[in-house]
């Protein structure tokens, strides 16, 4: 084996991303690694795609991601291998998006809202407490205005989507986990709420009365246990696998927003694949999406039974006061010109359309 190829393999075996990210120079090393791998890949060798996720491998989403990887390998008959790296092993959002952009990571299974890094308007694509139901939100995501935001991200960052970006279910609905019961909107006042580094989410939960602290997803459990925060929002299906109930045993259904797991991909890497391998990835994604629908409902029902048996409380409060308070938020944003032009009109158009 040539020294160049041996170096590349050695680097892949090491925790490159965490090490280099701490040094503040991961982009240079990752770019160099991509060049070396591209120059030294054996002719006819199986294509290997690296897929980064935040979720634990044994959680419901982790099972969906592994099903996708297994299906891709099975359908390609050895032409393609998808390696899944769970639990932010390859870095947090900012680091992973940069690696996705340059091609050292091929897939990032996460909320598409993080593409706001490249197109700020995308932060409104998951606007909280605004959509009637999931289908209303899906129609909004497919509105020409919103698709225009994602097209711009594809052109500027080279990051596209594998398949239908709304197809892989996340949730299936949103909840808040707290250390004390949430009986009404007034109980939000003074709560230290964990939030992702998402400007809209931070503004919304501040408007609702909480004190927002930005923490990485994988840091949420420790953040609650150490008192940095005492509440967090989460898809209900992930509460058990993330063990949030151990430190925040009160679950409140909020339907904060509707969401999916977008399979964000390096567009150039996909375009370079042969047509048959592209079809394999699309087929695996479609089948994994169908599996996510089946799994999320089943796992959620079973999880809530187990959690209640452990003494965890679950409640579904009247959300009308929350929605009414948020109407003032959106009216103020529209009046100040902070919302994208045509945003509220697009929300209303999506509400009126009939659809499956």
LOLUMNU-805367 format. One line per 2 residues: number of its first residue (from 1); for each residue x, y, z of N, C-alpha, C. Coordinates in steps of 0.05 Angstrom, whole numbers, always signed. Layout:
BEGIN
NUM> X:Y:Z:X:Y:Z:X:Y:Z  ...
//
This chain:
BEGIN
1> +17:-24:+0:+0:+0:+0:+18:+25:+0  +10:+45:-16:+26:+69:-18:+25:+84:+8
3> +46:+99:+15:+46:+116:+39:+23:+135:+40  +16:+146:+16:-6:+165:+15:-33:+153:+23
5> -38:+129:+12:-63:+115:+19:-64:+106:+48  -41:+97:+58:-39:+88:+85:-45:+111:+104
7> -34:+135:+98:-39:+159:+114:-69:+165:+115  -82:+164:+92:-111:+170:+90:-127:+151:+107
9> -121:+125:+106:-136:+105:+122:-131:+110:+152  -106:+116:+159:-100:+121:+187:-116:+145:+198
11> -118:+166:+181:-132:+190:+190:-162:+183:+194  -174:+166:+177:-202:+159:+179:-207:+143:+205
13> -187:+128:+214:-191:+111:+238:-190:+128:+263  -178:+152:+262:-175:+169:+285:-199:+187:+288
15> -205:+198:+312:-227:+217:+316:-219:+244:+305  -216:+245:+278:-205:+269:+265:-221:+294:+271
17> -247:+292:+269:-263:+316:+270:-262:+329:+298  -265:+313:+319:-264:+325:+345:-237:+337:+351
19> -216:+323:+343:-189:+332:+349:-184:+358:+334  -190:+359:+308:-183:+382:+292:-202:+405:+298
21> -227:+399:+305:-246:+420:+311:-236:+436:+335  -224:+422:+355:-214:+436:+379:-190:+454:+371
23> -176:+446:+351:-153:+462:+343:-161:+486:+325  -186:+486:+316:-196:+508:+300:-187:+507:+271
25> -178:+483:+262:-168:+482:+234:-178:+457:+220  -203:+447:+228:-212:+422:+216:-217:+425:+187
27> -225:+448:+177:-232:+451:+149:-208:+445:+131  -185:+455:+139:-161:+451:+122:-154:+421:+121
29> -154:+408:+145:-147:+380:+146:-167:+363:+131  -193:+369:+136:-214:+354:+122:-212:+357:+92
31> -207:+381:+83:-204:+385:+54:-180:+369:+43  -158:+369:+58:-135:+354:+49:-141:+324:+48
33> -156:+315:+68:-164:+287:+69:-181:+280:+45  -200:+298:+38:-217:+292:+15:-201:+290:-10
35> -181:+307:-14:-165:+306:-38:-149:+280:-39  -137:+272:-16:-122:+247:-15:-139:+223:-22
37> -163:+222:-10:-181:+200:-15:-189:+199:-44  -195:+222:-55:-203:+223:-83:-181:+214:-102
39> -156:+220:-95:-133:+213:-112:-125:+184:-110  -132:+171:-87:-121:+145:-82:-142:+123:-82
41> -168:+129:-86:-188:+108:-86:-183:+89:-109  -183:+62:-103:-178:+43:-124:-200:+43:-144
43> -193:+39:-169:-212:+37:-191:-231:+13:-186  -257:+18:-188:-276:-4:-185:-283:-10:-156
45> -271:+4:-137:-277:-1:-108:-305:+8:-102  -317:-5:-81:-343:+2:-72:-343:+31:-62
47> -364:+46:-69:-368:+73:-60:-375:+73:-30  -362:+89:-14:-367:+91:+14:-377:+119:+21
49> -401:+121:+32:-412:+146:+40:-414:+147:+71  -405:+170:+82:-406:+174:+111:-430:+192:+118
51> -445:+182:+137:-470:+195:+145:-469:+203:+174  -472:+228:+180:-470:+238:+207:-499:+243:+218
53> -502:+235:+244:-528:+240:+258:-522:+249:+286  -542:+261:+298:-540:+269:+327:-550:+247:+345
55> -567:+229:+335:-583:+212:+352:-568:+186:+359  -574:+174:+382:-562:+148:+390:-571:+126:+370
57> -554:+107:+366:-559:+85:+347:-583:+68:+355  -588:+66:+381:-610:+48:+390:-636:+63:+394
59> -637:+89:+388:-662:+104:+389:-678:+99:+364  -704:+109:+363:-720:+104:+339:-709:+117:+314
61> -698:+141:+316:-686:+153:+292:-661:+138:+284  -645:+129:+304:-621:+114:+298:-628:+88:+283
63> -650:+76:+290:-659:+51:+276:-666:+57:+247  -679:+80:+243:-686:+88:+215:-661:+93:+198
65> -642:+107:+210:-617:+112:+195:-602:+87:+188  -601:+68:+207:-588:+43:+201:-603:+27:+181
67> -630:+28:+182:-646:+14:+161:-639:+25:+134  -637:+52:+132:-630:+64:+106:-603:+54:+97
69> -583:+53:+115:-556:+44:+107:-557:+15:+98  -572:-1:+112:-574:-30:+105:-587:-33:+78
71> -608:-18:+73:-622:-20:+47:-605:-10:+24  -589:+11:+29:-571:+21:+8:-551:-1:+0
73> -539:-14:+20:-520:-35:+15:-533:-59:+1  -557:-66:+10:-571:-89:-1:-579:-84:-30
75> -591:-61:-36:-600:-55:-63:-577:-51:-83  -554:-41:-73:-532:-35:-91:-515:-60:-97
77> -520:-82:-82:-505:-107:-86:-475:-102:-84  -468:-87:-63:-439:-83:-58:-427:-59:-71
79> -442:-45:-87:-430:-21:-101:-428:+3:-82  -444:+3:-60:-446:+26:-43:-448:+17:-14
81> -432:+29:+3:-434:+25:+32:-439:+52:+46  -459:+53:+63:-465:+77:+79:-457:+71:+108
83> -438:+87:+118:-428:+84:+145:-442:+105:+162  -456:+97:+183:-471:+116:+200:-455:+122:+225
85> -451:+148:+230:-437:+158:+254:-457:+172:+272  -467:+158:+293:-487:+171:+311:-475:+189:+332
87> -493:+200:+348:-484:+215:+372:-464:+238:+367  -467:+251:+344:-449:+273:+338:-419:+265:+338
89> -413:+240:+331:-386:+231:+331:-368:+247:+312  -380:+257:+291:-364:+273:+271:-366:+303:+276
91> -378:+311:+299:-379:+339:+305:-407:+350:+308  -409:+375:+316:-435:+388:+320:-443:+401:+293
93> -466:+414:+294:-478:+424:+268:-459:+439:+250  -446:+460:+262:-429:+477:+245:-407:+462:+232
95> -394:+444:+248:-371:+429:+237:-381:+409:+216  -404:+396:+222:-414:+376:+203:-423:+389:+177
97> -436:+412:+178:-444:+425:+154:-421:+433:+137  -399:+442:+149:-375:+449:+133:-363:+424:+120
99> -363:+402:+135:-352:+377:+123:-371:+367:+101  -397:+371:+105:-416:+363:+84:-411:+380:+59
101> -406:+406:+63:-402:+424:+41:-377:+417:+25  -355:+408:+38:-331:+402:+23:-329:+372:+15
103> -348:+356:+26:-349:+328:+16:-336:+307:+33  -326:+314:+57:-314:+293:+74:-336:+278:+88
105> -360:+290:+91:-384:+276:+99:-403:+278:+75  -418:+257:+70:-435:+256:+47:-465:+261:+54
107> -473:+252:+78:-501:+256:+86:-502:+266:+115  -520:+284:+120:-526:+293:+147:-556:+291:+152
109> -564:+273:+169:-593:+269:+174:-601:+286:+197  -613:+309:+191:-621:+329:+211:-643:+347:+200
111> -651:+365:+217:-671:+385:+208:-659:+404:+188  -674:+409:+167:-665:+426:+145:-662:+455:+154
113> -673:+462:+177:-672:+489:+187:-643:+498:+192  -624:+479:+195:-596:+487:+200:-583:+498:+176
115> -596:+496:+152:-585:+508:+128:-588:+539:+129  -601:+549:+150:-603:+578:+153:-575:+591:+155
117> -555:+574:+160:-527:+584:+160:-520:+596:+133  -532:+585:+112:-525:+595:+85:-547:+613:+74
119> -572:+608:+82:-594:+625:+72:-611:+631:+97  -608:+655:+109:-621:+662:+134:-652:+658:+134
121> -665:+662:+112:-695:+659:+111:-703:+631:+119  -686:+611:+116:-693:+583:+122:-700:+580:+151
123> -692:+598:+168:-698:+596:+196:-728:+597:+202  -744:+607:+182:-772:+609:+186:-787:+584:+175
125> -773:+565:+165:-786:+542:+152:-799:+524:+173  -791:+525:+198:-803:+510:+220:-816:+529:+240
127> -829:+550:+231:-839:+570:+249:-858:+558:+270  -852:+562:+295:-868:+549:+317:-896:+561:+320
129> -915:+543:+328:-942:+551:+335:-955:+567:+313  -952:+558:+288:-963:+573:+265:-980:+556:+246
131> -974:+530:+245:-987:+513:+225:-1009:+496:+238  -1031:+492:+223:-1054:+477:+233:-1049:+448:+239
133> -1033:+435:+222:-1027:+407:+225:-1003:+401:+207  -995:+376:+207:-971:+368:+193:-974:+373:+162
135> -997:+367:+152:-1001:+370:+123:-1000:+399:+114  -1010:+417:+131:-1007:+445:+126:-978:+453:+124
137> -962:+443:+143:-933:+449:+142:-920:+437:+117  -927:+413:+110:-914:+400:+86:-921:+416:+61
139> -946:+425:+59:-953:+442:+36:-937:+468:+36  -933:+479:+60:-917:+504:+62:-888:+499:+53
141> -876:+477:+62:-848:+470:+54:-846:+468:+24  -867:+458:+11:-866:+455:-18:-875:+480:-34
143> -881:+501:-19:-889:+526:-32:-864:+537:-48  -869:+549:-71:-846:+559:-87:-828:+578:-72
145> -839:+594:-54:-821:+612:-39:-802:+597:-22  -811:+577:-8:-794:+561:+11:-774:+544:-5
147> -784:+532:-27:-766:+516:-43:-744:+534:-55  -751:+559:-60:-730:+578:-70:-708:+582:-50
149> -714:+582:-24:-694:+584:-4:-674:+561:-5  -686:+537:-7:-669:+513:-8:-653:+510:-34
151> -665:+519:-56:-650:+520:-81:-625:+538:-79  -629:+561:-65:-607:+579:-61:-585:+566:-44
153> -593:+551:-23:-573:+538:-6:-558:+517:-23  -572:+504:-41:-558:+484:-58:-537:+497:-76
155> -545:+520:-87:-526:+534:-104:-503:+546:-89  -508:+557:-65:-487:+571:-50:-469:+552:-34
157> -480:+530:-24:-465:+512:-7:-460:+485:-19  -474:+479:-41:-471:+453:-53:-485:+431:-37
159> -504:+438:-20:-519:+419:-4:-547:+416:-14  -554:+392:-22:-581:+386:-32:-595:+366:-13
161> -617:+355:-23:-631:+335:-7:-634:+309:-22  -631:+287:-7:-637:+261:-19:-667:+255:-16
163> -681:+253:-38:-709:+247:-37:-726:+270:-26  -750:+263:-17:-768:+283:-6:-759:+291:+22
165> -753:+316:+25:-742:+326:+50:-762:+324:+73  -788:+321:+68:-808:+319:+89:-816:+290:+95
167> -804:+271:+81:-814:+243:+82:-807:+228:+107  -783:+232:+118:-775:+217:+142:-785:+231:+167
169> -803:+218:+181:-818:+230:+203:-800:+235:+227  -802:+258:+239:-790:+264:+265:-812:+272:+284
171> -811:+262:+307:-832:+268:+327:-842:+243:+341  -866:+235:+333:-884:+246:+313:-896:+273:+321
173> -891:+282:+346:-899:+309:+353:-879:+319:+374  -880:+345:+379:-861:+358:+397:-872:+359:+426
175> -854:+356:+445:-860:+359:+473:-839:+376:+487  -846:+385:+511:-827:+398:+528:-823:+380:+553
177> -798:+376:+560:-792:+361:+585:-782:+381:+606  -793:+379:+630:-787:+398:+651:-783:+384:+678
179> -770:+398:+696:-766:+387:+723:-791:+391:+741  -807:+411:+734:-833:+416:+748:-855:+415:+728
181> -879:+406:+736:-902:+404:+717:-908:+431:+704  -915:+430:+678:-924:+454:+663:-955:+452:+662
183> -968:+468:+678:-997:+467:+678:-1010:+488:+660  -996:+510:+656:-1006:+532:+639:-983:+547:+628
185> -989:+565:+610:-968:+581:+597:-954:+599:+618  -967:+605:+639:-955:+622:+660:-932:+607:+674
187> -932:+581:+673:-911:+565:+686:-885:+566:+671  -886:+578:+646:-861:+580:+630:-843:+602:+641
189> -855:+621:+655:-839:+644:+664:-816:+636:+682  -792:+644:+673:-768:+639:+689:-755:+612:+684
191> -768:+594:+669:-756:+568:+663:-731:+572:+646  -710:+557:+653:-685:+558:+637:-687:+537:+615
193> -693:+546:+591:-699:+528:+569:-675:+522:+551  -669:+497:+547:-648:+490:+528:-658:+494:+500
195> -642:+506:+483:-650:+510:+455:-626:+506:+437  -631:+496:+413:-610:+494:+393:-601:+522:+385
197> -579:+523:+370:-570:+549:+360:-586:+557:+336  -611:+564:+342:-631:+571:+321:-644:+597:+330
199> -639:+618:+315:-648:+645:+322:-678:+646:+327  -694:+634:+309:-723:+634:+312:-732:+621:+338
201> -721:+597:+343:-728:+583:+367:-721:+599:+392  -698:+611:+392:-690:+627:+415:-709:+650:+419
203> -717:+664:+398:-735:+687:+400:-763:+678:+409  -772:+656:+398:-799:+646:+405:-801:+639:+435
205> -782:+624:+445:-784:+615:+472:-778:+638:+492  -763:+658:+483:-760:+682:+499:-786:+697:+501
207> -800:+699:+478:-826:+712:+477:-846:+698:+495  -844:+672:+497:-863:+657:+513:-856:+659:+543
209> -833:+671:+550:-827:+676:+578:-804:+661:+590  -791:+644:+575:-769:+628:+586:-743:+642:+583
211> -723:+633:+599:-696:+643:+596:-681:+622:+580  -674:+629:+555:-663:+609:+536:-633:+607:+540
213> -623:+582:+540:-595:+576:+540:-589:+558:+516  -570:+565:+500:-563:+549:+476:-543:+527:+484
215> -551:+502:+479:-534:+479:+484:-537:+459:+461  -516:+444:+455:-517:+423:+436:-536:+401:+445
217> -548:+387:+425:-567:+366:+431:-555:+345:+450  -531:+336:+444:-519:+315:+460:-511:+325:+488
219> -512:+351:+493:-505:+362:+519:-530:+368:+536  -553:+362:+525:-578:+369:+539:-581:+355:+565
221> -577:+329:+566:-581:+313:+591:-563:+324:+613  -537:+328:+606:-518:+338:+626:-526:+366:+635
223> -535:+382:+615:-543:+410:+621:-565:+411:+642  -585:+393:+639:-607:+392:+658:-597:+381:+685
225> -581:+360:+684:-572:+348:+709:-555:+367:+726  -540:+385:+712:-522:+403:+726:-536:+430:+732
227> -561:+433:+724:-575:+458:+730:-570:+481:+711  -556:+476:+689:-551:+497:+670:-578:+504:+657
229> -595:+484:+652:-622:+488:+643:-640:+470:+660  -666:+475:+660:-684:+457:+674:-707:+448:+656
231> -704:+452:+630:-725:+444:+611:-713:+443:+583  -726:+427:+566:-717:+425:+538:-741:+417:+521
233> -740:+423:+496:-759:+414:+477:-748:+390:+462  -766:+372:+453:-756:+347:+441:-779:+334:+425
235> -772:+319:+404:-791:+300:+392:-799:+280:+414  -824:+273:+417:-832:+255:+438:-818:+228:+437
237> -813:+219:+412:-802:+192:+409:-773:+190:+419  -760:+213:+423:-732:+213:+431:-728:+217:+461
239> -749:+222:+476:-746:+228:+505:-734:+204:+519  -743:+180:+513:-733:+157:+527:-705:+150:+519
241> -699:+149:+493:-672:+141:+484:-651:+161:+493  -659:+187:+496:-640:+207:+505:-639:+209:+536
243> -657:+193:+549:-658:+191:+578:-665:+218:+592  -679:+235:+577:-687:+261:+589:-705:+258:+614
245> -721:+237:+614:-740:+232:+635:-726:+229:+662  -701:+221:+662:-686:+217:+687:-681:+243:+702
247> -679:+264:+686:-672:+290:+698:-695:+311:+695  -714:+305:+678:-737:+323:+674:-762:+305:+670
249> -774:+296:+692:-794:+275:+690:-823:+284:+683  -826:+308:+674:-853:+318:+666:-853:+325:+636
251> -870:+311:+622:-872:+314:+593:-898:+328:+586  -896:+349:+570:-919:+365:+562:-920:+366:+531
253> -942:+358:+520:-945:+359:+491:-950:+388:+483  -933:+399:+465:-936:+427:+457:-942:+430:+427
255> -937:+410:+411:-940:+412:+382:-926:+438:+372  -903:+443:+383:-888:+467:+377:-886:+473:+347
257> -877:+453:+333:-877:+455:+303:-875:+427:+292  -880:+425:+266:-879:+399:+253:-852:+397:+239
259> -841:+373:+238:-814:+370:+228:-809:+342:+216  -789:+341:+200:-779:+317:+188:-749:+316:+190
261> -737:+293:+185:-708:+291:+184:-700:+292:+154  -688:+314:+147:-679:+317:+119:-652:+303:+116
263> -649:+288:+94:-624:+275:+88:-608:+295:+71  -595:+314:+84:-579:+334:+70:-554:+320:+59
265> -547:+326:+34:-525:+312:+21:-507:+331:+6  -482:+322:+2:-464:+336:-16:-473:+331:-45
267> -483:+353:-57:-495:+350:-84:-476:+340:-105  -451:+349:-104:-431:+341:-124:-425:+311:-121
269> -424:+301:-96:-418:+273:-92:-441:+256:-103  -465:+265:-100:-488:+250:-111:-488:+251:-141
271> -482:+275:-152:-483:+277:-182:-461:+261:-195  -439:+255:-181:-418:+239:-192:-424:+209:-192
273> -444:+201:-177:-451:+172:-176:-463:+163:-202  -461:+138:-208:-474:+127:-232:-504:+128:-227
275> -519:+128:-249:-548:+130:-248:-560:+108:-230  -550:+83:-233:-561:+61:-218:-556:+64:-188
277> -533:+75:-180:-528:+79:-151:-544:+102:-140  -549:+123:-157:-567:+144:-148:-595:+133:-143
279> -604:+116:-160:-630:+104:-157:-631:+87:-131  -609:+73:-125:-608:+57:-101:-612:+75:-76
281> -598:+98:-75:-600:+116:-53:-629:+127:-50  -640:+134:-72:-668:+145:-72:-688:+124:-62
283> -684:+99:-72:-701:+77:-64:-698:+71:-34  -673:+70:-24:-668:+65:+4:-681:+87:+21
285> -679:+112:+12:-690:+134:+27:-721:+131:+29  -733:+125:+6:-762:+123:+6:-772:+100:+24
287> -758:+78:+24:-765:+55:+40:-760:+61:+70  -738:+75:+76:-733:+83:+104:-754:+103:+114
289> -763:+120:+96:-784:+139:+104:-810:+124:+111  -817:+104:+96:-841:+88:+102:-837:+74:+129
291> -814:+64:+134:-807:+51:+159:-809:+71:+182  -801:+96:+178:-802:+116:+199:-831:+121:+208
293> -850:+122:+188:-878:+126:+195:-888:+104:+213  -882:+80:+206:-891:+56:+221:-877:+56:+249
295> -851:+61:+249:-836:+58:+274:-842:+80:+294  -844:+105:+285:-847:+127:+304:-873:+125:+320
297> -895:+118:+307:-921:+115:+321:-919:+93:+341  -909:+70:+332:-907:+46:+350:-888:+52:+374
299> -865:+63:+368:-845:+68:+389:-855:+89:+409  -869:+109:+399:-880:+130:+417:-900:+118:+436
301> -919:+103:+426:-940:+91:+443:-927:+73:+465  -909:+56:+456:-896:+38:+475:-878:+53:+495
303> -865:+74:+485:-847:+89:+503:-863:+103:+525  -885:+116:+517:-901:+130:+537:-912:+111:+559
305> -919:+86:+551:-927:+67:+571:-905:+61:+591  -881:+57:+580:-858:+51:+597:-851:+75:+616
307> -852:+99:+604:-846:+123:+620:-866:+127:+642  -891:+124:+636:-912:+128:+657:-908:+107:+679
309> -899:+83:+672:-894:+62:+692:-871:+70:+711  -854:+88:+701:-831:+97:+717:-838:+122:+734
311> -863:+131:+732:-872:+154:+747:-870:+180:+732  -863:+179:+706:-862:+203:+690:-891:+213:+684
313> -895:+239:+686:-922:+250:+680:-923:+259:+651  -947:+257:+639:-951:+265:+611:-977:+281:+611
315> -977:+305:+599:-1001:+322:+598:-1004:+335:+571  -1029:+342:+564:-1035:+356:+539:-1052:+380:+546
317> -1039:+403:+552:-1054:+427:+560:-1068:+440:+537  -1086:+459:+543:-1098:+476:+523:-1077:+494:+512
319> -1072:+492:+486:-1051:+508:+474:-1060:+534:+462  -1086:+540:+464:-1096:+565:+452:-1083:+590:+464
321> -1078:+591:+490:-1063:+615:+501:-1035:+617:+489  -1022:+595:+483:-996:+595:+471:-997:+607:+443
323> -1017:+597:+428:-1020:+605:+400:-1027:+635:+399  -1045:+644:+417:-1053:+672:+417:-1029:+690:+423
325> -1012:+682:+442:-989:+698:+449:-970:+699:+425  -968:+677:+410:-950:+676:+387:-960:+693:+364
327> -986:+697:+362:-997:+714:+340:-986:+742:+343  -983:+752:+367:-971:+778:+371:-942:+778:+362
329> -928:+756:+366:-900:+754:+358:-898:+757:+328  -914:+742:+313:-912:+742:+284:-922:+769:+272
331> -942:+781:+284:-952:+807:+275:-930:+828:+278  -916:+827:+300:-894:+846:+305:-871:+841:+285
333> -865:+816:+280:-843:+810:+261:-851:+819:+233  -876:+815:+225:-885:+824:+199:-884:+854:+197
335> -893:+868:+217:-894:+897:+217:-866:+909:+216  -847:+896:+228:-819:+906:+228:-803:+898:+203
337> -815:+882:+186:-801:+873:+162:-782:+851:+167  -783:+838:+190:-764:+816:+196:-771:+790:+183
339> -797:+786:+177:-806:+762:+163:-799:+764:+134  -793:+742:+121:-788:+743:+92:-812:+755:+77
341> -808:+769:+56:-830:+781:+41:-848:+759:+31  -874:+761:+36:-893:+742:+27:-896:+718:+45
343> -883:+718:+68:-883:+695:+86:-911:+688:+96  -925:+707:+108:-951:+702:+120:-971:+695:+98
345> -968:+707:+74:-985:+700:+52:-981:+671:+43  -956:+662:+43:-950:+634:+36:-962:+615:+57
347> -961:+623:+82:-973:+606:+103:-1003:+603:+98  -1016:+626:+91:-1045:+625:+87:-1052:+610:+61
349> -1036:+613:+40:-1041:+598:+15:-1039:+568:+20  -1019:+561:+36:-1015:+532:+42:-1038:+521:+59
351> -1050:+538:+75:-1073:+530:+92:-1097:+525:+74  -1101:+542:+54:-1125:+540:+38:-1124:+516:+19
353> -1100:+509:+10:-1098:+488:-10:-1108:+461:+1  -1122:+446:-15:-1129:+419:-7:-1106:+401:-15
355> -1101:+381:+0:-1079:+363:-7:-1081:+338:+9  -1066:+318:+0:-1067:+292:+14:-1048:+293:+37
//
